[in-house]
Amino acid sequence: MHDDFPVTPIDLNADLGEGFGAWRLGDDDALLDVVTSANVACGFHAGDPSTMHRVCRAATAKGVAVGAQVGYRDLAGFGRRRIDYEFGELRDDVLYQIGALEAFCRAAGDRVRYVKPHGALYNTAAVDERQAEAVVAAVLAYDRALPLLCQPGSVLFATAEAAGLTAVGEGFADRGYLPDGRLVPRSRPDALVHDPATVVTRVTRMAADGEVVAADGTVVACPVRSICLHGDTPGAVELARAVRAGLVAASIPIQAF
């Protein structure tokens, strides 16, 4: 880490509210004690009205920023299957989800603070101009002041900035990276990094130096302001706590972007 200039604060985010009906996924309440931003599922890939209401209320009570985690209309596939949308349909699906979450944020005494695509939409919009444009069009139509959380160097990041939106670079604590900066596909055995000490080292390096070591050993630029902590993997809460403790030990400030 560098000591000759102020360290930029880092945000910790996690996907929350991803249960549906009687099913719960992850420990939302425990993660809300660790993260500074909550990506709340808006009912298309996961989540439902009661879950959205509960998580928004809990996040607001703990001072955690709430973002709209928008995804494909694909509950059965958990939003992890690519869908080829018409531009207007995808724009409107994203716009609908932001508005739905806003209702529960307002009921909790807050508002939606940012937007983050989920799963296959996140990965597709990172490389597909048309889907990136649809996501950006939805945010512009709703509130051009809303930041868009996405991968630095992606098509979505560039499209958002070109449209005048604030694009916030995001890194992934426990996901493998390819040499071009994209994430290792989940179908590969090295898609996830499981060793807690390795994860903490990677996160600290991303936060302090804006770089990450890819799966092939090369060092990749990764300028981020937010780190995603997965909430649906085994030991997720313990790993999230370890990451936060590692950042504190490295004297890196933690706060919502």
Secondary structure, DSSP 8 states (H G I E B T S, - for coil): ---SS----BEEEEEE---BTTB--S-HHHHTTT-SEEEEE-SSSS--HHHHHHHHHHHHHTT-EEEEEE--S-TTTTT-S-----HHHHHHHHHHHHHHHHHHHHHTT----EEEE-HHHHHHHTT-HHHHHHHHHHHHHH-TTS-EEE-TTSHHHHHHHHTT--EEEEEETTB-B-TTS-B--TTSTTSB---HHHHHHHHHHHHHHSEEE-TTS-EEE---SEEE--SSSTTHHHHHHHHHHHHHHTT--B---
